[in-house]
Structures are given as C-alpha cells and as structure tokens.
C-alpha cells in the first residue's frame, strides 16, 4: 500500500481530538442522563415510585414506545454522536463556538440529570 495512506491513517487515528476535555464532559453528562432516564422508567414501570414517570421528550418517547429500552439507548447515543461530530466540525474553524456548543450542552444535560435525580429521590417509595 501507499505510504501516504499510512501517514493519513496515523494522523486520523492517533491524532488529538479538538476539545477533548469538553467532549468528554458532554459524553459523561449524556451517559448519566441515559442512566437516570433508565432508572426512572425502570422503577416507575415496576410500581416502585409514588408517581408514574414518563419520558417528556416526544422524540425519545417515540423510540421507547417503538423499540423499548434499546430504542432509547440508540436514540440517545445517536444524538450525542451527532452533537459531538457537529462540534468537531465547527472546531476546525471556530473553536470558541464549538466550546460553547459542548459546554452549553453539558450544562443543559447536567440540569436534566439533576432534575432526574430530584424526581427519583422524591418518588421512591
């Protein structure tokens, strides 16, 4: 094979990702959101909560109703992937804007995680 191909491959695979820290924070917050959503729906569906909890995002609810828990997992993973990819493309030219996208997303998703934790603590029997 051509040596230039290996140089290109090494750059793509071994290179640093722009905004690694911000990306990791966003992915971590998103995984916590997925975990909290799963816990809330799991406990609610088994009658272990005072109130019934439903997914308030209509798009996520569509995937839950159609494909169950795995639909929710795939929906959230695809959304996180799209946001991270968009932020990485933006970072090529405007790293400050990309940082704002990722940090804003992290704050927003972190707020959802905190709200989910409050719901879980308030409603567990």
N, C-alpha and C positions, 0 to 999 in steps of 0.2 A: 504494500500500500504506500501511498504518497506520504512523505514525512510531514508535509504541511497539515495533513489531516490529523496526525497525532498531536501536533502543536496546538491546533484549534481545539481538539478534544480535551487536552490537558488544561487549556485556559477555561473552557466552559465548565468542566467537572471540578477542577482543582482551584478555580479562582474564588476570590471572596465575593460573597453576595453583597450588593449595596444594601446598606441599612440593616445589617444582620440583627443587631440588638432590637431595633424597633419591630422587625418582622417576628422575631422570637417572642417578644411580649404579646404581640397581636395573636399569634398562633396559640400561645399558652392561655390567654384570656378566652379565646374561642373554644378551646378544648374544655376549659372549666364551664363555659356556657353549655356545651353539649352534655357534660356530666350532670350539671344541675338540672337541666331540662329532663334528662333521662330519669333522675331521681324523683323529681316532682311527678312526672307522669307514671312512673312505676308505683310509687306509694299511693297516688290518687286512684289508679286503676284497681288496686287491691283493697280499697276501702280503709287504708291506714291513715287517712287525713280527715280532718274535720270538714273541710270543704272540697268539692271536686275542682281539680285543676285541669285546665285545658291550654293548649298551645294558642297564644294570642296572635302569632304571626300567621296570616291566612295562607301564605305560600308554604311555610313549613307544615302547617296543619294539613294541607292538601297531600303532601308527601307522606305524612304519618298515616292519614286515612287510606291512602292507596297502597303503601308498602310497609307500614308498621315502623318499628324502631329503626330498621335498616334504611328505610326511606329518609327518616330524619337524619341519620348519620351521614348518608351520602349527600343529602341536600346541604347540610352544614359544611361538610368537607369541600364540596364544590364551591360554595360561596367563599370560604376562606381562601381557597386556591385562586379564585378569580381576583379577589381583592389584593392578595399578595402579588400576583402577576401584574396587575394594573399598576400597583405601587412601584414595582421594579422597573417597569417600562417608563413610568414618569420619572423615576430617579436617574435615568440616563441623562436627561436634560435639566430637570428641575428637582434636585434632591431635597430642597426645603419643602416643596409642595408634597413630595412623596412621604417625607417625615410627618407632615401634618395629617396626611391620609391615614397612615398607620397608627400614629399616636392618638388621633381622634377616634379611630375605630377601636383602639384598645380601651380608651376611656368609656366609650359608649357600651361596648360589650362588658367591660368591668362593672358598669352600672347595672346591666341586666343580670350579671352574676350575683351582685349584692342584693338586688331585689328578689331574685330567686331564693337566695339563702334566707332572707327575711320571711318569704312565703313558706318555705319549708319549716322553719323554726316555729312559726305561728300556727301552722296547721297540723303538725304531727300530733297524733293522739297520745 
